[in-house]
């Protein structure tokens, strides 16, 4: 199965589901982009993020890295660096993914 075959098949299925043939070119472009970038990278900002103070208390819950950055005024790369383990804190907060929150006592 080739990359083009997958893109064509997914595009056709999306057109059938939505009934919108006018956006076929856009669908193809976005599907190709998702395949090129990789699905994990494509969706990384869509995971809920939790901000913790220095004592481990939850201080905020956000829709994703972008949402946290906008609301807290902290650059997005700093928050991503904390989530990936490259930094310990950003803007005085520790950040974890909400799905990991169950591992930490509330």
Helices and strands as residue ranges (DSSP letters): H 3-18, H 24-37, H 39-43, G 44-46, E 49-52, E 58-62, H 65-72, H 76-83, E 94-97, G 98-103
